[in-house]
Amino acid sequence: MSTLAGLDIGTTHTKVALYRADGTSLVSRRDRTPGDADALRTTALRLLAECVAEAGTAPAAVGVGSMAETGVPLDEGGDPAGPLLDWRDRSAADEAGVLASEVGSEAFFAVTGLRPGAKLPLARWMRLRRHAPDVLRRMACWVSAADLVAASLTGVVATSPTLASRTGAYDIHQGAYRPDLLDLAGLSPDRLPPVVTGVAGRVGTAAAGRTGLLAGTPVVVAGHDHMAAAWAAGVRAPGRVADSMGTAEAIVTPVAAVPARVVDGATVGPFVDGASYCLISGLPASGGLVEWLLGRIAPAGHPDPHRWFTELVGPPEAPPTGITVLPYLRGRAAPEPDPRRTLSMHGLRPEHTLADLGRAVLEGLSMQARWMLDTAGGGVRPGSVTVFGGPAANPTWMWIKARLTPAPLAVVPGAHGAALGAAQLAGRAIGLPDGFVPAPPRAPVPAPEWEEAYRSRFLPLATAPSPSDEQEAP
């Protein structure tokens, strides 16, 4: 049976794994994702080499997926022309405002499927034009994180539709970059990577020597990590919805065509199959909020803070804490986007414990995901919801989600993530059959007390005017 390699360049970790074509994991490696472009591609290739060496076999194809908006400008020689621009950076907020005013939010959305925002590469390029024009002048091509790693393997710069569509300069209807939008940053389409839906390039001799891959091995840019992970989890057609959990969290809803109306805060773009579309509602800090909390409450020097937290908030079965958490560590993206929203806790009482506080954070994150789920499909309840990603390993978190999800729920193992999706999409590109069988969803769990907490406490607080709105009111 053929072997496939998948790489997932995530916000916090870079994961590399080798799989059999049926999805069986053979070997995997992970490390922190560096904040430097050269270190990022070095890390990815090192992990790939370690996997190939341990497996003792070279894969038939390699797929590379990544976080969407993080990327770097490359010069003519393929070296970074500036720093890696992280999607979490909000320094281009003024440029996002210019996009909204000059193009118009609705007109921009009608073309790109996105809302003007500081994380969009287009807004970053506009900022570079104002504050670092020498970087923009040296930029021969922009690449996302996945494009960067794929190019280091093949010497060919290319991207996928799912990553191109997150730049803010891509027409999702025409499948092409928009010169009028790029002109706002003084750029042209030839300075962005070609969009490829199949094999982007083949492993070069030098990269083969570094990684143990065979020269000529096909490499596929598998695209946006949330969508690659949805593919791996079996969410591949309308009716099934993915809850992709990581540093951020995304509700991914495949649709056959671009809908006439999309809830405010959700985005729409091409799906990884190259034939359909998907809606995405995101929460910028999900696992990231738990990481933030652990940095403040976990015992100093503990060898495994996540295991400590799992033990702290367990066992899973318990009623709602009575604490309502609005989990907006990095603002709210959807629904009703508001970057000024902040993390807040309501209903704390003297008898509450540290364990209650930890559980309440998981409750708030689960309720926010439920709100995104309720609005993502335009009010149409999904046939099933599949949850995956690193945080899915926390049994208490998944138990709470099961009480708040009004549709059949499936939780898939951590191995079924974006790295597996990238490998499967690489196999698909070279014509290999995909023998993956999706996890069967379990029936919804009737939980009146959780529904009451969500509707009577969480939603009224989440939809109330923010304090900044009240201060600015005349």
C-alpha positions as CSV (number, residue, x, y, z in Angstrom):
1,M,0.0,0.0,0.0
2,S,1.3,3.5,-0.9
3,T,2.6,5.8,1.7
4,L,1.6,9.5,1.8
5,A,3.2,12.5,3.7
6,G,1.1,15.3,5.2
7,L,2.4,18.6,6.7
8,D,0.3,21.0,8.7
9,I,2.0,24.3,9.4
10,G,-0.2,25.5,12.2
11,T,-0.2,28.7,14.3
12,T,1.3,27.0,17.3
13,H,2.7,23.7,16.1
14,T,4.0,22.3,12.8
15,K,2.9,18.7,12.4
16,V,4.3,16.2,9.9
17,A,3.2,12.6,9.5
18,L,3.3,9.6,7.1
19,Y,0.2,7.6,6.5
20,R,-0.9,4.6,4.5
21,A,-3.4,5.4,1.8
22,D,-6.2,4.2,4.1
23,G,-5.4,6.9,6.7
24,T,-3.4,4.6,9.1
25,S,-0.7,6.7,10.8
26,L,2.8,5.3,10.5
27,V,4.9,8.0,12.1
28,S,4.5,11.6,13.2
29,R,6.5,14.5,14.5
30,R,5.7,18.0,15.7
31,D,7.5,21.1,16.9
32,R,6.7,24.7,17.7
33,T,6.1,26.8,14.6
34,P,8.8,29.4,14.4
35,G,8.0,33.0,13.8
36,D,10.8,33.3,11.2
37,A,10.3,32.2,7.6
38,D,13.7,30.6,7.2
39,A,13.3,28.7,10.5
40,L,9.8,27.7,9.6
41,R,10.8,25.9,6.4
42,T,13.9,24.4,8.1
43,T,11.7,23.0,10.9
44,A,9.2,21.6,8.4
45,L,11.8,19.8,6.3
46,R,13.6,18.5,9.4
47,L,10.4,17.0,10.7
48,L,9.7,15.5,7.3
49,A,13.2,14.0,7.1
50,E,12.8,12.4,10.6
51,C,9.4,10.9,9.6
52,V,10.8,9.4,6.4
53,A,13.9,8.0,8.2
54,E,11.8,6.4,10.9
55,A,9.3,5.0,8.5
56,G,12.0,3.6,6.3
57,T,10.1,4.4,3.2
58,A,9.6,7.4,0.9
59,P,6.0,8.6,0.3
60,A,4.4,8.5,-3.1
61,A,3.2,12.1,-2.7
62,V,3.5,15.0,-0.2
63,G,0.6,17.4,0.8
64,V,1.2,20.7,2.6
65,G,-1.5,22.6,4.4
66,S,-1.2,25.6,6.7
67,M,-2.9,28.4,8.6
68,A,-4.5,30.7,6.0
69,E,-3.3,34.4,6.3
70,T,0.2,34.0,7.6
71,G,2.8,34.5,4.9
72,V,6.0,36.2,3.8
73,P,7.2,38.3,0.8
74,L,9.9,36.5,-1.2
75,D,12.6,38.3,-3.3
76,E,13.7,37.2,-6.8
77,G,16.0,34.6,-5.3
78,G,13.3,33.0,-3.2
79,D,14.6,34.4,0.0
80,P,12.4,36.3,2.5
81,A,12.2,40.0,1.6
82,G,10.8,40.9,5.0
83,P,9.5,39.3,8.2
84,L,6.9,36.5,8.4
85,L,3.6,38.3,8.8
86,D,1.4,36.5,11.4
87,W,-2.4,36.4,11.0
88,R,-2.8,37.4,14.6
89,D,-1.1,40.7,14.1
90,R,-3.6,43.6,14.0
91,S,-1.3,46.4,13.0
92,A,-3.0,46.8,9.6
93,A,-6.3,47.9,11.2
94,D,-6.2,51.3,9.6
95,E,-5.6,49.7,6.2
96,A,-8.6,47.5,6.8
97,G,-10.6,50.6,7.5
98,V,-9.4,52.0,4.1
99,L,-10.6,48.8,2.4
100,A,-14.0,49.2,4.0
101,S,-14.4,52.8,3.0
102,E,-12.8,52.8,-0.4
103,V,-14.2,49.5,-1.7
104,G,-17.2,49.1,0.6
105,S,-17.6,46.2,2.9
106,E,-20.5,44.7,1.0
107,A,-18.8,45.2,-2.4
108,F,-15.6,43.6,-1.0
109,F,-17.5,40.7,0.3
110,A,-19.4,40.2,-2.9
111,V,-16.1,39.6,-4.7
112,T,-13.9,38.0,-2.2
113,G,-16.3,36.3,0.3
114,L,-14.4,38.1,3.1
115,R,-14.9,41.1,5.3
116,P,-12.2,43.8,5.4
117,G,-9.9,42.9,8.3
118,A,-6.4,43.6,9.7
119,K,-5.3,39.9,9.2
120,L,-5.9,39.9,5.5
121,P,-2.6,39.9,3.5
122,L,-4.1,42.7,1.3
123,A,-4.3,45.0,4.3
124,R,-0.7,44.0,5.3
125,W,0.5,44.8,1.8
126,M,-1.2,48.2,2.0
127,R,0.6,48.8,5.3
128,L,3.9,47.8,3.8
129,R,3.4,50.3,1.0
130,R,3.0,53.0,3.6
131,H,5.5,52.0,6.2
132,A,8.0,49.6,4.6
133,P,8.0,50.4,0.8
134,D,11.4,48.9,0.3
135,V,10.1,45.4,1.4
136,L,7.2,45.7,-1.0
137,R,9.5,46.8,-3.8
138,R,11.7,43.7,-3.2
139,M,8.7,41.4,-3.1
140,A,8.8,39.3,-6.2
141,C,6.1,37.0,-4.9
142,W,3.9,36.6,-1.8
143,V,3.6,33.1,-0.3
144,S,1.5,31.6,2.5
145,A,3.2,29.3,5.0
146,A,2.2,26.2,3.0
147,D,3.4,27.7,-0.3
148,L,6.7,28.5,1.4
149,V,7.3,24.9,2.5
150,A,6.1,23.4,-0.8
151,A,8.5,25.8,-2.7
152,S,11.4,24.7,-0.5
153,L,10.7,21.1,-1.7
154,T,10.1,21.8,-5.3
155,G,11.6,25.2,-6.2
156,V,8.2,26.1,-7.7
157,V,6.0,28.8,-6.1
158,A,2.3,27.9,-6.2
159,T,-0.7,28.1,-4.0
160,S,-4.2,26.6,-3.6
161,P,-7.6,28.2,-4.2
162,T,-8.4,28.0,-0.4
163,L,-5.2,30.0,0.4
164,A,-5.5,32.4,-2.5
165,S,-9.1,33.2,-1.4
166,R,-7.9,34.3,2.0
167,T,-5.6,37.0,0.7
168,G,-8.4,39.6,0.2
169,A,-7.4,40.0,-3.5
170,Y,-9.0,36.9,-5.0
171,D,-12.3,36.8,-6.9
172,I,-14.0,33.6,-5.6
173,H,-16.5,33.6,-8.5
174,Q,-13.9,34.1,-11.3
175,G,-11.1,32.1,-9.7
176,A,-8.6,34.8,-10.3
177,Y,-6.8,37.7,-8.5
178,R,-8.4,41.1,-8.9
179,P,-6.0,43.8,-10.3
180,D,-8.2,46.6,-8.9
181,L,-7.8,45.3,-5.4
182,L,-4.1,44.6,-5.7
183,D,-3.7,48.1,-7.1
184,L,-4.6,49.4,-3.6
185,A,-1.2,48.0,-2.5
186,G,0.6,48.9,-5.6
187,L,0.8,45.2,-6.7
188,S,-0.2,43.2,-9.7
189,P,-1.4,39.6,-10.1
190,D,2.0,38.4,-11.4
191,R,3.5,39.1,-7.9
192,L,1.2,36.5,-6.3
193,P,1.6,32.7,-6.7
194,P,-0.2,30.8,-9.4
195,V,-3.3,29.0,-8.2
196,V,-3.0,25.2,-8.7
197,T,-5.6,22.6,-7.8
198,G,-3.5,19.5,-8.4
199,V,0.3,18.8,-8.2
200,A,2.1,22.1,-7.6
201,G,5.6,20.7,-8.3
202,R,8.0,17.8,-7.8
203,V,10.7,17.3,-5.2
204,G,14.1,18.6,-6.4
205,T,17.4,16.9,-6.0
206,A,18.6,19.1,-3.1
207,A,15.4,18.8,-1.2
208,A,15.5,15.0,-1.8
209,G,18.9,14.9,-0.2
210,R,17.7,16.9,2.8
211,T,14.6,14.9,3.5
212,G,15.0,11.3,2.2
213,L,12.2,11.9,-0.3
214,L,12.7,10.6,-3.9
215,A,13.5,13.3,-6.4
216,G,10.4,13.8,-8.6
217,T,7.9,13.1,-5.8
218,P,4.7,15.1,-6.4
219,V,4.0,17.9,-4.0
220,V,0.5,19.3,-3.5
221,V,-0.4,22.6,-1.7
222,A,-3.4,21.1,0.2
223,G,-4.5,24.6,1.4
224,H,-6.2,26.0,4.4
225,D,-5.6,23.8,7.4
226,H,-9.2,23.9,8.8
227,M,-10.6,22.7,5.4
228,A,-7.9,20.0,5.0
229,A,-8.8,18.8,8.5
230,A,-12.5,18.8,7.6
231,W,-11.7,16.6,4.6
232,A,-9.8,14.2,6.7
233,A,-12.7,14.0,9.1
234,G,-15.1,13.0,6.4
235,V,-16.8,16.4,6.1
236,R,-16.8,16.6,2.3
237,A,-20.3,17.5,1.2
238,P,-23.3,19.6,2.2
239,G,-25.2,18.4,5.3
240,R,-22.1,17.6,7.4
241,V,-20.4,20.4,9.3
242,A,-16.9,20.5,10.8
243,D,-15.9,22.0,14.1
244,S,-12.1,22.4,13.6
245,M,-10.4,23.0,16.9
246,G,-6.9,24.4,17.4
247,T,-5.4,27.6,18.6
248,A,-8.4,29.1,16.8
249,E,-11.7,27.3,16.1
250,A,-13.7,27.2,12.9
251,I,-17.1,26.0,12.0
252,V,-16.7,24.8,8.4
253,T,-19.9,24.2,6.4
254,P,-19.6,22.8,2.9
255,V,-22.1,24.2,0.4
256,A,-22.8,23.4,-3.3
257,A,-22.7,27.1,-4.4
258,V,-22.1,30.6,-2.9
259,P,-25.3,31.4,-1.0
260,A,-27.2,34.6,-1.7
261,R,-26.9,35.6,2.0
262,V,-24.2,34.9,4.6
263,V,-24.4,35.8,8.2
264,D,-22.3,38.8,9.3
265,G,-18.9,37.6,10.3
266,A,-18.9,34.4,8.3
267,T,-16.8,34.1,5.2
268,V,-17.2,32.0,2.0
269,G,-14.7,30.6,-0.3
270,P,-13.7,27.5,-2.4
271,F,-13.5,24.1,-0.7
272,V,-10.5,21.8,-1.0
273,D,-12.2,19.6,-3.5
274,G,-11.9,22.3,-6.1
275,A,-15.6,21.9,-7.1
276,S,-17.7,23.3,-4.2
277,Y,-17.6,26.1,-1.6
278,C,-17.7,26.4,2.2
279,L,-18.8,28.8,4.8
280,I,-16.4,29.5,7.7
281,S,-17.2,31.1,11.1
282,G,-14.2,31.5,13.3
283,L,-13.2,32.1,16.9
284,P,-9.7,33.6,17.0
285,A,-8.8,32.1,20.4
286,S,-10.2,28.7,21.4
287,G,-7.3,26.4,22.3
288,G,-5.4,29.7,22.4
289,L,-7.6,30.9,25.3
290,V,-6.9,27.7,27.2
291,E,-3.2,28.1,26.5
292,W,-3.5,31.7,27.9
293,L,-5.3,30.5,31.0
294,L,-2.7,27.7,31.6
295,G,0.0,30.3,31.4
296,R,-1.6,31.9,34.4
297,I,-2.9,29.1,36.6
298,A,-0.9,26.0,35.9
299,P,1.8,25.1,38.5
300,A,5.1,26.5,37.5
301,G,7.4,23.9,35.9
302,H,4.7,21.3,35.5
303,P,5.9,18.8,32.9
304,D,2.4,18.5,31.2
305,P,0.1,21.5,31.8
306,H,-2.6,20.1,29.6
307,R,-2.8,16.9,31.5
308,W,-2.9,18.9,34.7
309,F,-5.8,21.0,33.3
310,T,-7.7,17.9,32.1
311,E,-7.5,16.5,35.7
312,L,-8.4,19.9,37.2
313,V,-11.7,20.2,35.2
314,G,-12.6,16.5,35.3
315,P,-14.5,14.3,35.6
316,P,-16.6,15.4,32.6
317,E,-20.1,14.8,34.0
318,A,-21.2,17.9,36.0
319,P,-23.9,20.5,35.7
320,P,-23.2,24.0,34.4
321,T,-21.0,26.0,36.8
322,G,-23.2,29.1,36.8
323,I,-20.3,31.2,35.5
324,T,-20.8,32.7,32.1
325,V,-17.6,33.3,30.1
326,L,-17.6,35.4,27.0
327,P,-14.4,33.9,25.4
328,Y,-13.2,36.9,23.4
329,L,-9.5,37.0,24.2
330,R,-8.8,38.3,20.7
331,G,-12.2,39.9,19.9
332,R,-15.2,38.2,18.2
333,A,-15.1,37.3,14.5
334,A,-18.5,35.6,14.1
335,P,-21.3,36.0,14.4
336,E,-21.8,39.8,15.0
337,P,-18.0,40.5,14.6
338,D,-16.6,43.0,17.1
339,P,-12.8,43.3,17.5
340,R,-13.3,45.3,20.7
341,R,-15.0,42.5,22.5
342,T,-12.9,41.3,25.4
343,L,-12.7,38.2,27.6
344,S,-15.2,38.5,30.5
345,M,-16.6,36.4,33.2
346,H,-20.0,36.8,34.8
347,G,-21.7,35.2,37.9
348,L,-18.5,34.4,39.9
349,R,-19.4,33.5,43.5
350,P,-17.3,33.0,46.6
351,E,-17.9,29.2,46.5
352,H,-16.6,28.8,43.0
353,T,-13.2,26.9,42.8
354,L,-10.3,27.0,40.3
355,A,-11.8,23.9,38.7
356,D,-15.1,25.8,38.2
357,L,-13.2,28.6,36.6
358,G,-11.5,26.2,34.2
359,R,-14.7,24.4,33.3
360,A,-16.5,27.8,32.8
361,V,-13.9,28.7,30.2
362,L,-14.7,25.4,28.4
363,E,-18.4,26.1,28.7
364,G,-18.0,29.6,27.3
365,L,-16.0,28.3,24.3
366,S,-18.6,25.6,23.7
367,M,-21.5,28.1,23.8
368,Q,-19.7,30.4,21.4
369,A,-19.2,27.4,19.0
370,R,-22.9,26.6,19.4
371,W,-23.8,30.2,18.5
372,M,-21.6,30.0,15.4
373,L,-23.1,26.7,14.5
374,D,-26.7,28.0,14.9
375,T,-25.9,30.9,12.5
376,A,-23.4,29.5,10.0
377,G,-26.0,27.6,7.9
378,G,-28.5,30.4,7.7
379,G,-30.7,28.8,10.3
380,V,-30.6,25.3,8.7
381,R,-29.7,22.7,11.2
382,P,-26.9,20.4,10.0
383,G,-27.3,16.7,9.5
384,S,-24.2,16.1,11.7
385,V,-21.3,17.9,13.3
386,T,-17.8,16.4,13.4
387,V,-15.3,17.7,15.9
388,F,-11.5,17.3,15.6
389,G,-8.2,18.9,16.5
390,G,-5.9,19.0,19.5
391,P,-8.5,20.2,22.0
392,A,-10.8,17.3,21.1
393,A,-8.6,15.2,23.3
394,N,-10.0,16.9,26.4
395,P,-12.9,14.7,27.5
396,T,-14.6,17.4,29.6
397,W,-14.6,19.8,26.8
398,M,-16.1,17.2,24.4
399,W,-18.7,16.2,27.0
400,I,-19.8,19.8,27.3
401,K,-19.9,20.2,23.5
402,A,-22.1,17.1,23.3
403,R,-24.7,18.7,25.6
404,L,-24.7,21.9,23.5
405,T,-24.8,20.5,20.0
406,P,-28.3,20.1,18.7
407,A,-27.3,17.7,15.9
408,P,-25.6,14.2,15.9
409,L,-22.0,14.7,17.0
410,A,-18.9,12.8,16.1
411,V,-15.5,13.3,17.8
412,V,-12.6,12.0,15.7
413,P,-9.1,11.1,17.0
414,G,-6.3,13.7,17.0
415,A,-4.5,11.8,14.1
416,H,-7.4,12.8,11.8
417,G,-6.3,16.4,11.4
418,A,-4.9,18.8,8.8
419,A,-1.8,16.7,8.2
420,L,-3.9,13.6,7.3
421,G,-6.1,15.8,5.1
422,A,-3.1,17.2,3.3
423,A,-1.8,13.6,2.8
424,Q,-5.2,12.4,1.5
425,L,-5.5,15.4,-0.9
426,A,-2.0,14.6,-2.2
427,G,-3.1,11.0,-2.8
428,R,-6.2,12.2,-4.5
429,A,-4.1,14.4,-6.8
430,I,-2.1,11.4,-8.0
431,G,-5.1,9.2,-8.4
432,L,-4.9,7.0,-5.3
433,P,-8.1,5.7,-3.9
434,D,-9.2,7.0,-0.5
435,G,-10.3,4.3,1.9
436,F,-11.2,6.5,4.8
437,V,-14.5,5.8,6.6
438,P,-15.8,8.8,8.6
439,A,-16.6,8.4,12.2
440,P,-20.3,7.7,12.8
441,P,-22.0,10.6,14.7
442,R,-23.9,9.9,17.9
443,A,-27.4,11.2,18.5
444,P,-27.9,14.5,20.3
445,V,-27.9,14.4,24.1
446,P,-31.0,16.1,25.5
447,A,-29.7,18.6,28.1
448,P,-32.3,21.2,29.2
449,E,-30.0,22.8,31.8
450,W,-27.3,23.4,29.2
451,E,-29.8,24.8,26.7
452,E,-31.1,27.1,29.4
453,A,-27.6,28.3,30.3
454,Y,-26.9,29.0,26.6
455,R,-30.2,30.8,25.8
456,S,-30.9,32.6,29.1
457,R,-27.4,33.6,30.2
458,F,-24.8,33.3,27.4
459,L,-26.7,34.8,24.4
460,P,-28.1,37.8,26.3
461,L,-24.6,38.7,27.5
462,A,-23.0,38.0,24.1
463,T,-25.5,40.1,22.2
464,A,-25.7,43.0,24.6
465,P,-23.9,46.3,23.5
466,S,-20.3,46.2,24.4
467,P,-19.1,48.7,27.1
468,S,-17.2,50.6,24.4
469,D,-20.5,51.1,22.4
470,E,-22.2,52.4,25.5
471,Q,-19.3,54.9,26.2
472,E,-19.4,56.2,22.6
473,A,-23.2,56.6,22.5
474,P,-24.2,60.3,22.4
